[in-house]
Amino acid sequence: MARSLNYYPIGDEKAEEGTVSLALGLGKYIVDGGLTLRVCPYHPNQVLQTSEMEIALRETQTQFYALDLKNTGHDFSLDDGFNLLKLPVKEADNDGALAFIASTYDPYDMIIRDGIYPGGRKVITFANVLQHDVFPLPRILQLVQEYGQSEMRRPVEIEFAVTLNQQKKNGTFYLLQIRPMVDVKANLEEDLNLIKDEDVLLKSNNSLGHGIMEDIQDVIYVKTDGYTASNNPTIAYEIEKMNRKFLDEGKHYILVGPGRWGSSDSWLGIPVKWPHISAARVIVEAGLTNYRVDPSQGTHFFQNLTSFGVGYFTINAYIKDGIYSQEVLDAQPAVEETKFIRHVRFDKPLIVKMDGKKKLGVVLLPE
């Protein structure tokens, strides 16, 4: 599945360069929200999910859909999934289907090697296609996005398939469907730079995500007075407890804290896992004067950010990079408060606006 507009560009990617989700097997796996490999066709060597071994092993495809060929001609059904099998990836390894799309994890050397080797877990990286040009998929997708978008005169969504021939080392690209990108949240014509600083609670010049949210009244934030990274594991536990209450109530919140959310190194940020903050709809990395934040671009939660349309802001207000009006939060009565974090609720919703093309995001104070 390819989209010609990418609201979550990372590194030197541009929104208009698009994004592609790749998977082994039938496309139902992508439609069902399975773990796919996400890549920009203009930057095939920069695949976030394979940039770190821990992420590659955790966020790789483990199952795929295939046709059940033993059941042909019998028990036909209106359910289009009646003759599909959901199989583990190792089944595809047995018949050579992973030849150009998998890498092998070597547990002894603790490294992932491009290609298929005996033993070791197979990781779906599409390395030989994306990085070693066995099949020119990135270039084909660039052209399809370019022509599709120019003909439809708007961003497009493309479904495609590729079959690879292991013996001949070639393949065939099939264009299955192309349609305008329909995104209800995408109607954002406003120039967010024109919004006055005094009207915002948060402003980020380096945000991920796109659209408008109008139903959030709650903010959970880490107190900065006396903050020290040594307390990060405790802070993670406290946030997890608050998050559980939001899940029970079916509500969402904005989460603000220093450093990199989800970092496995608790000295770099608060070591939460996605289930601990899953009710957050905007996640903010806020730098402190003694705690500089380089944009991590939410690498630890990237699959979840894109799936749920969560905003991810990076703010370093102390060097005039964005705005974080913590004094406004401090002035609000606390719904709940611990030694390290506060939960406050506004009487009216905080309007969130994100421009994915410009990487600009704001949270407006209630009028």
C-alpha positions in Angstrom: 0.0 0.0 0.0 1.5 3.4 -1.0 0.3 6.9 -0.1 1.7 9.9 -2.0 1.5 12.1 1.1 3.2 11.2 4.4 2.1 12.9 7.6 4.9 11.3 9.6 8.1 12.1 7.7 11.3 11.4 9.7 14.9 12.5 9.2 15.3 14.2 5.8 12.1 12.8 4.3 9.5 15.2 3.0 5.8 14.9 3.4 5.2 15.0 -0.4 7.6 12.1 -1.0 5.0 9.7 0.3 5.2 6.5 2.2 4.8 2.7 1.5 3.8 -0.2 3.7 5.3 -3.5 2.6 4.3 -7.0 3.7 4.8 -10.6 2.6 1.8 -12.5 1.4 -1.7 -11.3 0.6 -2.7 -7.6 1.2 -5.4 -8.5 3.7 -2.5 -8.5 6.3 -2.0 -4.8 5.7 -5.7 -4.0 5.7 -6.1 -5.8 9.0 -3.4 -3.6 10.6 -0.6 -6.2 10.7 3.0 -5.2 11.3 4.3 -4.0 8.0 7.6 -2.5 6.9 7.2 1.3 6.4 9.5 3.1 4.0 9.7 6.3 1.9 10.4 5.3 -1.7 12.8 8.2 -2.1 14.9 7.1 0.9 14.9 3.3 0.6 18.1 3.1 2.7 16.5 4.8 5.7 14.2 2.3 7.2 13.4 3.2 10.7 12.2 -0.3 11.7 15.6 -1.8 10.8 17.7 1.0 12.2 18.1 -0.7 15.6 18.2 -4.4 16.2 15.8 -4.3 19.1 13.2 -2.4 17.0 13.8 -4.7 14.0 13.2 -7.9 16.0 10.1 -6.4 17.8 8.4 -4.7 14.8 8.9 -7.3 12.1 6.1 -9.2 10.4 5.6 -12.6 12.0 2.6 -14.0 10.1 1.2 -13.7 6.6 -1.9 -14.6 4.6 -1.9 -17.2 1.8 -4.5 -19.1 -0.3 -5.6 -22.5 1.0 -5.0 -24.6 -2.1 -6.2 -27.8 -0.5 -9.7 -26.4 -0.2 -10.3 -25.4 -3.8 -13.8 -25.8 -5.1 -15.4 -26.7 -1.8 -17.4 -24.8 0.7 -17.6 -21.5 -1.1 -18.7 -18.6 1.0 -19.6 -14.9 0.8 -16.8 -14.3 3.3 -13.9 -13.4 1.1 -11.5 -14.8 3.8 -13.0 -18.3 3.8 -10.1 -19.9 1.8 -7.2 -17.9 3.4 -4.6 -19.3 5.8 -2.8 -17.2 8.3 0.6 -18.8 8.6 3.9 -18.1 10.5 6.7 -16.5 8.4 8.9 -19.6 8.7 6.4 -21.4 6.5 7.3 -19.0 3.7 11.0 -19.7 4.3 10.4 -23.4 3.6 9.4 -22.8 0.0 12.0 -20.1 -0.8 9.5 -17.2 -0.8 11.8 -15.1 1.5 14.8 -15.2 -0.8 14.9 -11.5 -1.6 12.8 -10.0 1.2 14.2 -11.4 4.4 17.3 -11.0 6.6 18.6 -13.4 9.2 19.2 -12.7 12.9 22.5 -14.2 14.1 22.0 -14.7 17.9 25.8 -15.4 18.4 27.1 -12.2 16.9 23.9 -10.3 17.8 23.6 -8.9 14.3 21.0 -9.0 11.5 22.5 -10.0 8.1 20.8 -9.2 4.8 19.8 -12.4 3.1 18.8 -16.0 4.0 21.3 -18.0 6.1 20.8 -21.4 7.9 19.4 -21.2 11.4 18.6 -17.9 13.0 15.2 -16.1 13.0 14.1 -14.6 9.6 13.3 -10.9 9.7 11.2 -9.3 6.9 13.3 -6.4 5.9 13.0 -6.3 2.1 16.7 -5.5 2.2 17.6 -7.0 -1.2 14.7 -5.1 -2.9 15.2 -1.8 -1.1 18.9 -1.5 -0.5 20.5 -4.0 -3.1 18.2 -3.3 -6.0 17.3 -6.9 -6.9 14.0 -5.4 -8.1 13.6 -1.6 -8.7 10.5 -1.2 -6.5 11.4 2.2 -5.0 11.8 3.8 -8.5 8.5 2.2 -9.7 6.7 3.5 -6.7 8.1 7.0 -7.2 6.7 7.0 -10.8 3.3 5.5 -9.8 2.9 8.1 -7.1 4.0 10.9 -9.4 1.8 10.0 -12.3 -1.2 9.0 -10.2 -1.1 12.2 -8.2 -0.8 14.4 -11.3 -3.6 12.6 -13.1 -6.0 12.8 -10.2 -4.8 16.2 -9.1 -4.7 15.2 -5.5 -2.8 12.9 -3.2 -3.5 9.3 -4.0 -3.5 5.9 -2.3 -2.2 2.9 -4.3 -2.6 -0.8 -3.8 -0.1 -2.9 -5.6 1.5 -6.4 -5.6 4.8 -7.8 -6.7 5.8 -11.3 -7.6 9.5 -12.1 -7.5 11.2 -14.9 -9.4 14.0 -16.4 -7.4 15.6 -18.3 -10.3 15.6 -15.5 -12.8 16.2 -12.8 -10.2 13.4 -10.6 -11.7 9.8 -9.8 -10.9 6.5 -8.2 -12.0 4.8 -5.2 -10.5 1.0 -5.2 -10.6 -1.0 -2.0 -10.1 -4.2 -3.2 -8.4 -6.0 0.0 -7.4 -5.5 3.7 -7.2 -7.8 6.2 -5.5 -7.8 9.7 -4.0 -6.5 9.8 -0.4 -9.5 10.2 1.7 -8.6 11.6 5.1 -11.3 13.2 7.2 -8.7 14.8 9.4 -6.8 16.3 6.5 -8.9 19.4 6.0 -6.5 21.9 7.4 -6.3 25.0 5.3 -5.2 27.3 8.1 -1.6 28.7 8.4 -0.7 27.7 12.0 2.1 30.2 12.1 -0.4 33.0 12.2 -1.7 31.9 15.6 -0.6 34.2 18.4 1.8 32.8 21.0 -0.4 33.8 23.9 -3.2 31.7 22.5 -1.3 28.4 22.7 -0.5 25.9 25.4 2.0 24.0 23.2 3.6 24.7 19.9 6.1 22.5 18.0 8.1 23.3 14.9 9.0 19.6 14.7 5.8 17.6 15.0 4.5 14.4 13.4 0.9 13.9 12.5 -1.8 15.8 10.7 -5.4 16.9 11.4 -7.6 18.5 14.1 -8.6 17.1 17.5 -11.4 18.8 19.4 -12.3 16.5 22.2 -9.3 16.5 24.6 -9.6 18.3 27.9 -6.9 16.5 30.0 -3.2 16.9 30.2 -0.8 14.7 32.2 2.6 16.3 32.6 5.9 15.6 34.4 6.8 18.3 37.0 10.0 20.1 36.2 10.8 21.4 39.6 13.4 19.1 41.1 13.2 16.8 38.1 16.0 14.2 37.8 16.2 11.4 35.3 16.9 8.9 38.1 13.2 9.0 38.9 12.1 8.1 35.3 11.2 4.5 36.1 8.9 5.6 38.9 7.4 8.2 36.7 6.7 5.6 34.0 4.8 3.5 36.6 2.7 6.4 37.8 1.7 7.4 34.2 0.7 3.8 33.5 -1.7 3.8 36.4 -3.3 7.1 35.2 -3.5 5.8 31.7 -5.4 2.8 32.9 -8.1 5.1 34.2 -8.4 6.9 30.9 -8.8 3.6 29.1 -11.6 2.6 31.5 -13.4 5.9 30.9 -12.8 5.8 27.1 -11.1 9.3 27.3 -7.9 10.7 25.9 -5.2 13.1 27.0 -2.1 15.1 26.1 1.1 13.8 27.6 4.1 16.1 28.3 7.5 15.2 29.7 11.2 15.6 29.3 13.5 13.4 27.1 12.6 10.6 24.8 9.4 8.8 25.6 9.8 5.1 25.5 13.6 5.1 25.6 15.0 1.8 26.9 17.7 3.9 28.6 15.9 5.6 31.5 18.6 8.3 31.6 17.5 9.5 28.1 13.8 9.5 28.8 10.8 7.9 30.6 10.9 4.2 29.8 7.2 3.6 29.1 5.9 1.0 26.7 3.0 1.8 24.3 0.3 0.1 26.4 1.3 2.4 29.3 0.4 5.6 27.3 -2.1 4.2 24.8 -4.8 6.7 25.7 -2.6 9.7 24.8 -3.5 11.4 21.6 -0.6 13.9 21.6 2.8 13.0 23.1 5.2 15.8 23.7 9.0 15.6 24.3 9.8 18.8 26.2 13.4 19.8 26.7 14.6 21.3 30.0 17.5 23.8 30.4 19.8 21.0 31.5 18.1 18.2 29.5 18.3 18.9 25.8 16.0 16.9 23.6 17.1 15.9 20.1 14.0 14.8 18.1 13.7 11.1 18.4 10.7 11.2 16.1 8.9 8.7 18.3 10.9 5.8 17.0 9.7 3.5 19.8 6.0 3.9 19.1 6.1 4.7 15.3 3.8 1.9 14.3 1.3 2.9 16.9 1.6 6.7 16.1 0.8 6.2 12.5 -1.9 3.6 13.1 -3.8 5.7 15.6 -3.1 9.2 14.2 -1.3 10.3 17.4 0.5 13.6 17.3 4.1 13.7 18.4 5.7 17.1 19.3 9.3 18.0 20.1 9.7 21.3 22.0 12.8 23.0 23.3 11.2 26.1 24.7 14.3 27.2 26.6 16.2 27.8 23.3 13.1 29.4 21.7 12.2 26.3 19.7 8.5 26.0 20.2 6.3 26.9 23.2 5.4 25.1 26.4 3.3 27.2 28.7 3.8 25.1 31.8 2.8 27.9 34.1 -0.8 27.6 32.7 -0.9 24.0 33.7 0.6 24.7 37.1 -2.2 27.2 37.7 -4.9 24.6 37.1 -6.3 22.6 40.0 -5.0 19.0 39.8 -7.5 16.1 39.2 -4.7 13.9 40.5 -1.1 14.6 41.6 1.9 12.6 42.7 5.4 13.7 43.7 6.4 13.6 40.0 3.4 14.1 37.8 0.2 16.1 37.6 -3.1 15.5 35.8 -5.2 18.6 35.1 -8.5 19.0 33.3 -9.7 22.1 31.4 -13.4 23.1 31.5 -13.4 23.3 27.7 -11.6 21.2 25.1 -8.0 22.0 24.0 -8.0 22.3 20.2 -5.1 20.4 18.6 -4.1 21.4 15.1 -1.3 19.6 13.2 0.0 20.4 9.7 1.8 17.3 8.6 3.3 19.0 5.5 5.1 21.7 7.5 5.8 19.6 10.6 4.0 22.3 12.6 1.7 21.5 15.6 -0.2 23.6 18.2 -2.4 23.0 21.1 -4.7 26.0 21.6 -5.9 27.2 25.0 -9.7 27.2 25.5 -11.3 30.5 24.7 
